[in-house]
Every structure is written in C-alpha cells, then in structure tokens.
Amino acid sequence: RQLDDEQGRTLQYVFLSVVHHSNGQDDSFFMEDGTLNTHSGDFSTNYLELGMFFNKKLVHFSQTTEYFKTSLEYHLDFYRSKELKGHYSFVRWNNSIRVFRSLGSLRSWKMQKNPRLQTTLQTSWFFGDMDDAPFFDTRERFNISFTIAYRPRALSDVSVFLNAYSGKDYYNMHFQQRLSVVRLGLQAFAFR
C-alpha cells in the first residue's frame, strides 16, 4: 500500500534486514576446468542491510510524492560459500528514488493508494575485491535499473510497466555475468 501524503507529511525511518540468499544446490562451486558451475554449484550468502527511508515533496502542488531509500549491504562470513571470496562483492551501497504521480486536476488531487504513474530509479555500487576489478570500473561495480509504470483508469490494481536494467546478473551462480535487459509487462499492486 502506498503512503498517504495528502497533508505533506514526511515519513522517515531506519531499517535493518537480515537476509539469506542461496540457490539450494550443493554441488561443487567450480567445474573441473576452473569455471563457475552455473548449473548446480552451491551458492550461499547471508547479509545485513542497514538503511534509511524517507519521503519528501520536492515540488509542492505538483501532484507527485517522492520516496528515497539508501542502504549499506554487508555480507557476513557466516555460512557463506567460501569460494565467493575475491569474486563477489561483500559490501554494497544501494539507492532508490521512487516518484508517484496522480493525474487529474490539482483541486481534486489527493494522494491515491495506487497512483496512476510511477517511476523508479535504483542504483548499486559494489565495493571490495571482485576479480581485481579497478575501483572505478563501472561495468563491474555499478548496477542501474529504471522502471516506469502506468495504471489505466479502468484498472484499480494492475499497471503496464517498462523496465531497463544494466548490471550484474542477480541470479545466484551467474553473478559474474553482466545483463542489459529491457522488459515490458503487467504488474499488480497490493490487494486492498
């Protein structure tokens, strides 16, 4: 559910997430030839994510509400695949800005539970040793995602979205590959 901001209130909070990420496989991490076993190799990591979230109206009376999130992700050396060391980033800085826009006249505008137009920009920067990638190597260390979604007036809980993503493959053992993807589809909002 979206936050009600019709009176211009700001919401701020700090969050801590404890996350386990694995693929449920238990075969060798590497193949005999030294490449990653992307078919059945064991991938497992645990991390803490500490961050803050806040909303702020950047342009008053613009029929928009902006939400910001920033966090630091730290992968613990606790039940983590030991082979990840030197290949996988254990410290990541994640950021997100999300803009919700209601369409219609300013006089009748009230922040809706599901606004008509949403845009989201997400970025991540990877720190640490990653196969000797230089610190400013954006191809190896920077992920970016941009999404725009439009909810037609006739649909209360479904929108059409377009997403562009460029960054490391987020699917387990494929973490060394870089993806550049454009997706078009439907997304559902939380049920009322």
C-alpha positions as CSV (number, residue, x, y, z in Angstrom):
1,R,0.0,0.0,0.0
2,Q,1.3,3.5,-0.8
3,L,1.7,6.0,2.0
4,D,-0.9,8.8,2.3
5,D,0.8,12.1,1.9
6,E,-2.1,14.5,1.3
7,Q,-1.0,16.8,4.1
8,G,2.6,17.0,3.0
9,R,3.9,14.9,5.9
10,T,7.3,13.4,5.7
11,L,8.0,9.8,6.8
12,Q,11.4,8.8,7.9
13,Y,12.7,5.5,9.4
14,V,15.8,3.4,9.7
15,F,15.6,-0.3,8.8
16,L,17.7,-3.4,9.3
17,S,17.2,-6.5,7.2
18,V,18.7,-9.9,7.8
19,V,18.8,-11.9,4.6
20,H,19.8,-15.4,3.4
21,H,20.4,-15.8,-0.3
22,S,21.1,-19.3,-1.8
23,N,20.2,-21.4,-4.7
24,G,19.6,-24.7,-2.8
25,Q,22.3,-26.6,-4.7
26,D,25.1,-28.5,-3.1
27,D,27.5,-29.5,-6.0
28,S,31.0,-28.1,-6.4
29,F,31.2,-24.3,-6.9
30,F,33.8,-24.7,-9.7
31,M,33.8,-27.1,-12.6
32,E,36.9,-29.2,-13.3
33,D,38.2,-26.6,-15.8
34,G,38.0,-23.8,-13.2
35,T,34.8,-22.1,-14.5
36,L,31.8,-21.5,-12.3
37,N,29.4,-24.4,-12.0
38,T,26.3,-22.3,-13.1
39,H,24.1,-25.4,-13.4
40,S,24.3,-27.0,-9.9
41,G,27.1,-25.2,-8.0
42,D,26.5,-24.3,-4.4
43,F,25.8,-20.6,-3.9
44,S,25.1,-19.2,-0.4
45,T,25.5,-15.9,1.3
46,N,24.0,-14.1,4.3
47,Y,23.9,-10.4,4.7
48,L,22.7,-7.5,6.8
49,E,21.2,-4.4,5.1
50,L,21.1,-1.2,7.2
51,G,19.5,1.8,5.7
52,M,17.0,4.7,5.9
53,F,13.9,5.6,4.1
54,F,12.2,9.0,3.8
55,N,9.7,10.8,1.6
56,K,9.9,14.4,0.6
57,K,7.9,16.6,-1.6
58,L,10.4,18.2,-3.9
59,V,7.9,20.3,-5.8
60,H,4.8,21.2,-3.8
61,F,1.4,21.1,-5.6
62,S,3.0,19.0,-8.4
63,Q,0.8,16.0,-7.8
64,T,3.8,13.9,-7.0
65,T,5.3,12.3,-4.0
66,E,8.9,11.2,-3.9
67,Y,10.4,8.4,-1.8
68,F,14.1,7.8,-1.2
69,K,15.9,4.8,0.2
70,T,19.6,4.3,0.8
71,S,21.3,1.4,2.4
72,L,24.5,-0.4,3.0
73,E,24.6,-4.2,2.5
74,Y,27.2,-6.2,4.3
75,H,27.7,-10.0,3.5
76,L,28.7,-11.8,6.7
77,D,31.3,-14.5,6.7
78,F,28.8,-16.9,8.2
79,Y,27.6,-20.0,6.3
80,R,28.7,-18.3,3.1
81,S,30.2,-20.1,0.1
82,K,33.9,-19.7,0.8
83,E,34.6,-19.7,-3.0
84,L,32.9,-16.3,-3.3
85,K,35.9,-14.5,-1.7
86,G,37.7,-12.4,-4.3
87,H,34.9,-12.9,-6.9
88,Y,31.8,-11.4,-5.2
89,S,31.2,-8.1,-3.6
90,F,30.5,-8.3,0.2
91,V,29.8,-4.6,0.7
92,R,27.2,-2.8,-1.5
93,W,25.7,0.6,-1.4
94,N,22.1,0.6,-2.7
95,N,19.9,3.6,-3.5
96,S,16.4,4.1,-4.8
97,I,14.2,7.1,-5.7
98,R,10.6,6.5,-6.5
99,V,8.2,9.1,-7.8
100,F,4.4,8.6,-7.7
101,R,2.2,10.9,-9.7
102,S,-1.5,11.2,-9.7
103,L,-3.1,12.5,-12.8
104,G,-6.0,14.9,-12.8
105,S,-6.8,18.4,-11.6
106,L,-4.9,19.9,-8.7
107,R,-8.2,20.9,-6.9
108,S,-9.4,17.3,-6.7
109,W,-6.0,15.8,-6.2
110,K,-5.5,13.5,-3.2
111,M,-2.6,11.0,-3.0
112,Q,-4.2,7.8,-4.1
113,K,-3.4,4.3,-2.7
114,N,-2.2,3.3,-6.2
115,P,-1.2,6.4,-8.2
116,R,-1.6,6.4,-12.0
117,L,2.1,6.9,-12.8
118,Q,5.2,5.6,-11.1
119,T,8.9,5.9,-11.9
120,T,11.7,4.2,-10.0
121,L,15.4,4.6,-10.3
122,Q,17.6,2.1,-8.5
123,T,21.4,2.0,-8.3
124,S,24.0,-0.2,-6.5
125,W,27.8,0.2,-6.2
126,F,29.9,-2.8,-5.3
127,F,32.9,-2.5,-3.1
128,G,35.7,-4.9,-2.3
129,D,37.8,-7.4,-4.3
130,M,35.9,-8.6,-7.4
131,D,38.4,-10.4,-9.7
132,D,40.8,-7.5,-9.5
133,A,38.3,-5.0,-11.0
134,P,39.5,-1.4,-10.5
135,F,37.5,0.7,-8.0
136,F,36.1,3.0,-10.7
137,D,35.2,0.2,-13.2
138,T,31.5,0.9,-13.6
139,R,31.0,-2.1,-15.8
140,E,31.9,-4.4,-12.9
141,R,30.8,-2.4,-10.0
142,F,27.7,-0.4,-10.9
143,N,24.1,-1.6,-11.4
144,I,21.2,0.6,-12.6
145,S,17.5,0.0,-13.1
146,F,14.8,2.3,-14.3
147,T,11.1,1.5,-14.3
148,I,8.1,3.4,-15.4
149,A,4.6,2.1,-14.8
150,Y,1.2,3.5,-15.9
151,R,-2.1,2.4,-14.4
152,P,-5.0,3.0,-16.7
153,R,-8.1,4.5,-15.1
154,A,-10.1,1.3,-15.8
155,L,-7.7,-0.9,-13.8
156,S,-7.5,-0.4,-10.0
157,D,-4.7,-2.8,-9.1
158,V,-2.8,-3.5,-12.4
159,S,-0.4,-1.4,-14.3
160,V,1.7,-1.7,-17.5
161,F,5.4,-1.3,-16.9
162,L,8.6,-0.8,-18.9
163,N,11.9,-1.6,-17.1
164,A,15.5,-1.2,-18.3
165,Y,18.3,-2.9,-16.2
166,S,22.1,-3.0,-16.7
167,G,24.3,-4.7,-14.1
168,K,25.4,-7.9,-12.6
169,D,23.2,-10.9,-13.1
170,Y,21.3,-11.2,-9.8
171,Y,20.6,-14.9,-10.2
172,N,22.9,-16.9,-7.9
173,M,25.8,-18.5,-9.7
174,H,25.5,-16.2,-12.7
175,F,26.8,-13.3,-10.6
176,Q,29.9,-12.7,-12.8
177,Q,27.8,-12.1,-15.9
178,R,26.5,-8.6,-16.8
179,L,23.0,-8.2,-18.1
180,S,21.4,-5.5,-20.1
181,V,17.7,-6.1,-20.3
182,V,14.6,-4.3,-21.3
183,R,11.3,-5.7,-20.0
184,L,7.7,-4.8,-20.8
185,G,4.8,-6.3,-18.8
186,L,2.0,-6.1,-16.3
187,Q,2.4,-5.7,-12.5
188,A,-0.1,-6.0,-9.7
189,F,-0.3,-3.7,-6.7
190,A,-1.1,-5.0,-3.2
191,F,-4.6,-6.1,-2.7
192,R,-7.0,-3.7,-0.9
